[in-house]
């Protein structure tokens, strides 16, 4: 079952918005930092979307594997797109003669989108398989009376 959004998720969203506003005011051109912010924002949006649509409903375990792969794929692709958007927004906001993120760096992030999507899908698959293994192990222990063999 997916948990319905709580106050913690709302507070996390507000804090993340403050972090992005503070990042926008800094004069830096670190690609790893903006990629981390893009990944965090993507995951936050996916969590909001998943809990908003599926919150409080039980999900059959047959859909967990497919859902995790799709969410991972969306996380990888979304990270590239949102990272690019953050870079372009910061460039437009600062409007220097020399951009914080030159066009070849911005386009380089977009070129990596398919690879990041594949990586996200594989990470989702790995997490789903680990989740299934832990649940299966817990079910076996419960059936044996909780004894560890």
HELIX and SHEET records of a PDB file:
HELIX    1   1 UNK A    7  UNK A   25  1                                  19    
HELIX    2   2 UNK A   31  UNK A   54  1                                  24    
HELIX    3   3 UNK A   61  UNK A   94  1                                  34    
HELIX    4   4 UNK A  103  UNK A  111  1                                   9    
HELIX    5   5 UNK A  113  UNK A  143  1                                  31    
END                                                                             
